Amino acid sequence: MFCPACGLGQPDDHRYCVACGRSLPAYLLRAHGPKVSRWFLGVPVAPSDRAGSALRVSRYLEEFEIETPEGSVRVPSHHVRFSVWVDDRAVAAISLTDDEAGSVAAFLLAAVTDGDPVQPSAAA
């Protein structure tokens, strides 16, 4: 988990940031179960963007197995899955390692100062 005020990574069992002391949001604290998910409503920008589209972000905390009529799938722990939904259907998805998800969080938390864009990482 990352502090929403200063962006520092936090241990899952902390309720306050170790750097700035800000209270950490309860929805970010570890929940019981194999994953936690949160929905983010999209903003239509282009004419082809559908109103009501959303991004679902799921953090997988524990490994688990899914049984389907076609067989079983083992879902690994310690990754984050981003899925784009239109109406009630996922139209795209990608999973990132915890480290890559942390890089996304740091990118989103980075301040843009003096009109300078955020510098991409070496991997970009």
Secondary structure, 3 states (H helix, E strand, C coil): CECCCCCCECCCCCCECCCCCCECCHHHCCCCCCEEEEEEECCCCCCCCCCCCEEEEEEECCCEEEEECCEEEEECCCEEEEEEEECCEEEEEEEEEHHHHHHHHHHHHCCCCCCCCCCCCCCC
